[in-house]
Amino acid sequence: MKTIARNKKATHLYFIEDRFEAGIALKGTEIKSIRQGKVSIQDAYVRIRNGQASIINMHIAKFKEGSLFNHEETRERRLLLHKREIDRLHGKIKKEGATVIPLSVYLKDGLCKVEIALAKGKKKYDKRQALKEKDMKRRTEKVLANRQ
């Protein structure tokens, strides 16, 4: 399994509740660009419409050797999930006001996969508290390392 892109801000901005692995429907030049590592999921999110999940704002750079058959960089791409997973995500979004965000893009057995998560947004005080806890953990580990 080779990780291509990771959404590092996701754990800072959201409480991650549940994770899913989804395939993604791509065109030929898109998978070639992904294998070169030219993909970004920083501003991406997942939308569920008409019983299908799609990833929006996922940026895949144009393939350098691609000619007129090159792809659009930020087009809407279909995610491949089971029907019950889509229904579960849709129910949580409607009921609890959660959102679905991509966490990482990786290659698994030659196929491109996206790890998506059901998440709830953090408030400003939650973010500050998380930073305090992270800082305290880092300090205690440093003190313990110096004692040994």
TORNUTI-914426 format. One record per residue (C-alpha): x negated, y, z; residue in three letters; residue number from 1. Coordinates in pm, 1 decimal, decimal comma. Last residue first. Example, Ala and Ser with C-alpha at 12.3 -4.5 7.8 and 13.67 -1.06 7.14 Angstrom:
residues 2
@X=-1367,0; Y=-106,0; Z=714,0; resn=SER; resi=2
@X=-1230,0; Y=-450,0; Z=780,0; resn=ALA; resi=1
end
This chain:
residues 148
@X=-1682,4; Y=800,6; Z=3042,7; resn=GLN; resi=148
@X=-1570,0; Y=1118,3; Z=3215,0; resn=ARG; resi=147
@X=-1588,8; Y=1324,4; Z=2893,5; resn=ASN; resi=146
@X=-1346,4; Y=1090,8; Z=2712,3; resn=ALA; resi=145
@X=-1093,0; Y=1120,0; Z=2996,2; resn=LEU; resi=144
@X=-1111,8; Y=1500,7; Z=2983,2; resn=VAL; resi=143
@X=-1067,7; Y=1500,0; Z=2603,9; resn=LYS; resi=142
@X=-771,4; Y=1260,2; Z=2623,6; resn=GLU; resi=141
@X=-613,2; Y=1484,3; Z=2887,9; resn=THR; resi=140
@X=-659,7; Y=1791,6; Z=2668,1; resn=ARG; resi=139
@X=-510,6; Y=1627,9; Z=2356,9; resn=ARG; resi=138
@X=-207,3; Y=1508,9; Z=2551,0; resn=LYS; resi=137
@X=-156,9; Y=1856,0; Z=2694,3; resn=MET; resi=136
@X=-177,5; Y=2011,9; Z=2346,2; resn=ASP; resi=135
@X=72,4; Y=1764,8; Z=2200,4; resn=LYS; resi=134
@X=311,0; Y=1826,7; Z=2488,8; resn=GLU; resi=133
@X=284,2; Y=2203,2; Z=2445,5; resn=LYS; resi=132
@X=335,6; Y=2175,0; Z=2066,7; resn=LEU; resi=131
@X=647,7; Y=1963,1; Z=2120,8; resn=ALA; resi=130
@X=784,5; Y=2217,9; Z=2368,6; resn=GLN; resi=129
@X=728,2; Y=2501,6; Z=2121,0; resn=ARG; resi=128
@X=909,0; Y=2309,9; Z=1845,4; resn=LYS; resi=127
@X=1201,8; Y=2232,8; Z=2075,8; resn=ASP; resi=126
@X=1220,5; Y=2601,7; Z=2175,6; resn=TYR; resi=125
@X=1250,1; Y=2703,8; Z=1808,8; resn=LYS; resi=124
@X=1533,7; Y=2460,0; Z=1743,8; resn=LYS; resi=123
@X=1466,4; Y=2129,9; Z=1576,4; resn=LYS; resi=122
@X=1658,6; Y=2008,6; Z=1272,3; resn=GLY; resi=121
@X=1811,5; Y=1662,3; Z=1269,3; resn=LYS; resi=120
@X=1668,5; Y=1382,4; Z=1057,8; resn=ALA; resi=119
@X=1763,2; Y=1074,0; Z=857,7; resn=LEU; resi=118
@X=1437,1; Y=971,9; Z=701,4; resn=ALA; resi=117
@X=1309,7; Y=884,9; Z=357,0; resn=ILE; resi=116
@X=1007,9; Y=674,6; Z=265,6; resn=GLU; resi=115
@X=967,5; Y=693,4; Z=-110,2; resn=VAL; resi=114
@X=844,7; Y=401,6; Z=-319,3; resn=LYS; resi=113
@X=652,0; Y=384,2; Z=-647,8; resn=CYS; resi=112
@X=596,9; Y=30,9; Z=-772,0; resn=LEU; resi=111
@X=259,8; Y=-137,5; Z=-834,6; resn=GLY; resi=110
@X=296,4; Y=-375,6; Z=-539,5; resn=ASP; resi=109
@X=366,3; Y=-78,0; Z=-310,6; resn=LYS; resi=108
@X=266,9; Y=270,4; Z=-422,5; resn=LEU; resi=107
@X=341,7; Y=553,7; Z=-182,1; resn=TYR; resi=106
@X=546,1; Y=869,4; Z=-136,8; resn=VAL; resi=105
@X=598,2; Y=996,4; Z=216,6; resn=SER; resi=104
@X=842,7; Y=1155,4; Z=459,4; resn=LEU; resi=103
@X=1134,2; Y=1241,9; Z=231,3; resn=PRO; resi=102
@X=1422,4; Y=1427,8; Z=397,1; resn=ILE; resi=101
@X=1783,7; Y=1339,3; Z=476,2; resn=VAL; resi=100
@X=1986,8; Y=1587,1; Z=678,9; resn=THR; resi=99
@X=2202,3; Y=1555,1; Z=988,2; resn=ALA; resi=98
@X=2532,5; Y=1730,8; Z=1045,7; resn=GLY; resi=97
@X=2658,8; Y=1456,4; Z=1277,2; resn=GLU; resi=96
@X=2969,9; Y=1332,9; Z=1098,6; resn=LYS; resi=95
@X=2912,8; Y=1431,9; Z=734,7; resn=LYS; resi=94
@X=2539,1; Y=1356,7; Z=722,7; resn=ILE; resi=93
@X=2577,4; Y=1041,5; Z=934,1; resn=LYS; resi=92
@X=2851,6; Y=908,9; Z=704,9; resn=GLY; resi=91
@X=2651,5; Y=981,6; Z=388,9; resn=HIS; resi=90
@X=2347,8; Y=800,8; Z=529,0; resn=LEU; resi=89
@X=2554,9; Y=493,4; Z=618,5; resn=ARG; resi=88
@X=2728,0; Y=492,3; Z=280,5; resn=ASP; resi=87
@X=2393,0; Y=518,2; Z=99,8; resn=ILE; resi=86
@X=2252,5; Y=232,7; Z=308,2; resn=GLU; resi=85
@X=2564,2; Y=21,8; Z=239,9; resn=ARG; resi=84
@X=2529,9; Y=80,4; Z=-134,6; resn=LYS; resi=83
@X=2168,7; Y=-34,0; Z=-139,8; resn=HIS; resi=82
@X=1911,6; Y=229,5; Z=-231,4; resn=LEU; resi=81
@X=1736,8; Y=333,2; Z=-553,5; resn=LEU; resi=80
@X=1677,0; Y=707,1; Z=-549,4; resn=LEU; resi=79
@X=1765,1; Y=909,2; Z=-858,5; resn=ARG; resi=78
@X=1539,5; Y=1199,0; Z=-956,7; resn=ARG; resi=77
@X=1651,0; Y=1562,3; Z=-992,8; resn=GLU; resi=76
@X=1396,0; Y=1749,2; Z=-1204,4; resn=ARG; resi=75
@X=1104,8; Y=1935,6; Z=-1052,0; resn=THR; resi=74
@X=825,4; Y=1885,9; Z=-1307,8; resn=GLU; resi=73
@X=1019,6; Y=1829,7; Z=-1631,1; resn=GLU; resi=72
@X=865,1; Y=1531,3; Z=-1807,6; resn=HIS; resi=71
@X=615,7; Y=1498,2; Z=-2095,1; resn=ASN; resi=70
@X=738,0; Y=1346,8; Z=-2422,1; resn=PHE; resi=69
@X=598,1; Y=1641,6; Z=-2620,9; resn=LEU; resi=68
@X=249,2; Y=1517,5; Z=-2543,0; resn=SER; resi=67
@X=131,5; Y=1351,5; Z=-2223,8; resn=GLY; resi=66
@X=-246,8; Y=1342,0; Z=-2175,8; resn=GLU; resi=65
@X=-238,6; Y=1590,2; Z=-1887,4; resn=LYS; resi=64
@X=67,0; Y=1440,4; Z=-1719,5; resn=PHE; resi=63
@X=281,7; Y=1723,8; Z=-1591,4; resn=LYS; resi=62
@X=276,1; Y=1768,5; Z=-1214,7; resn=ALA; resi=61
@X=537,3; Y=1589,5; Z=-1002,0; resn=ILE; resi=60
@X=726,0; Y=1825,6; Z=-771,3; resn=HIS; resi=59
@X=1008,7; Y=1680,1; Z=-561,5; resn=MET; resi=58
@X=1264,5; Y=1961,2; Z=-551,2; resn=ASN; resi=57
@X=1572,2; Y=1730,5; Z=-519,8; resn=ILE; resi=56
@X=1579,7; Y=1357,1; Z=-446,2; resn=ILE; resi=55
@X=1899,5; Y=1184,6; Z=-549,8; resn=SER; resi=54
@X=2125,8; Y=938,4; Z=-370,2; resn=ALA; resi=53
@X=2428,4; Y=799,7; Z=-551,2; resn=GLN; resi=52
@X=2785,6; Y=743,0; Z=-430,7; resn=GLY; resi=51
@X=2922,6; Y=1043,8; Z=-618,9; resn=ASN; resi=50
@X=2675,3; Y=1279,3; Z=-448,4; resn=ARG; resi=49
@X=2414,4; Y=1217,1; Z=-181,0; resn=ILE; resi=48
@X=2138,7; Y=1478,9; Z=-169,0; resn=ARG; resi=47
@X=1782,5; Y=1413,4; Z=-52,5; resn=VAL; resi=46
@X=1531,7; Y=1687,2; Z=26,4; resn=TYR; resi=45
@X=1205,0; Y=1816,9; Z=-117,4; resn=ALA; resi=44
@X=1019,3; Y=2130,2; Z=-12,6; resn=ASP; resi=43
@X=691,5; Y=1961,5; Z=89,1; resn=GLN; resi=42
@X=728,1; Y=1658,1; Z=-139,0; resn=ILE; resi=41
@X=427,8; Y=1717,7; Z=-367,2; resn=SER; resi=40
@X=289,3; Y=1492,0; Z=-641,5; resn=VAL; resi=39
@X=-32,2; Y=1487,0; Z=-842,8; resn=LYS; resi=38
@X=-196,9; Y=1179,7; Z=-692,5; resn=GLY; resi=37
@X=-330,1; Y=1033,1; Z=-1019,3; resn=GLN; resi=36
@X=-91,9; Y=740,1; Z=-972,9; resn=ARG; resi=35
@X=187,7; Y=994,8; Z=-936,8; resn=ILE; resi=34
@X=92,8; Y=1155,4; Z=-1268,5; resn=SER; resi=33
@X=112,1; Y=819,0; Z=-1445,3; resn=LYS; resi=32
@X=444,2; Y=743,4; Z=-1276,5; resn=ILE; resi=31
@X=584,6; Y=1070,3; Z=-1409,4; resn=GLU; resi=30
@X=459,1; Y=1016,4; Z=-1765,4; resn=THR; resi=29
@X=662,2; Y=699,1; Z=-1800,3; resn=GLY; resi=28
@X=989,6; Y=827,1; Z=-1652,3; resn=LYS; resi=27
@X=1089,2; Y=762,3; Z=-1294,5; resn=LEU; resi=26
@X=1375,0; Y=604,1; Z=-1097,7; resn=ALA; resi=25
@X=1271,5; Y=594,4; Z=-731,6; resn=ILE; resi=24
@X=1268,7; Y=307,1; Z=-487,4; resn=GLY; resi=23
@X=1380,1; Y=370,8; Z=-134,5; resn=ALA; resi=22
@X=1242,0; Y=275,9; Z=206,0; resn=GLU; resi=21
@X=1452,7; Y=397,5; Z=496,5; resn=PHE; resi=20
@X=1378,3; Y=563,8; Z=831,0; resn=ARG; resi=19
@X=1609,6; Y=658,9; Z=1118,7; resn=ASP; resi=18
@X=1624,0; Y=936,2; Z=1378,3; resn=GLU; resi=17
@X=1338,5; Y=1176,1; Z=1298,4; resn=ILE; resi=16
@X=1377,6; Y=1498,4; Z=1500,0; resn=PHE; resi=15
@X=1288,2; Y=1770,5; Z=1251,5; resn=TYR; resi=14
@X=1056,0; Y=2068,9; Z=1191,5; resn=LEU; resi=13
@X=732,0; Y=1938,5; Z=1341,2; resn=HIS; resi=12
@X=787,3; Y=1577,7; Z=1232,4; resn=THR; resi=11
@X=859,3; Y=1692,2; Z=875,6; resn=ALA; resi=10
@X=564,2; Y=1930,6; Z=849,5; resn=LYS; resi=9
@X=322,9; Y=1660,7; Z=736,6; resn=LYS; resi=8
@X=528,1; Y=1547,5; Z=437,0; resn=ASN; resi=7
@X=294,6; Y=1282,8; Z=293,9; resn=ARG; resi=6
@X=179,5; Y=1217,4; Z=-60,3; resn=ALA; resi=5
@X=6,4; Y=926,8; Z=-240,0; resn=ILE; resi=4
@X=-8,5; Y=654,8; Z=23,9; resn=THR; resi=3
@X=-153,3; Y=330,9; Z=-114,5; resn=LYS; resi=2
@X=0,0; Y=0,0; Z=0,0; resn=MET; resi=1
end
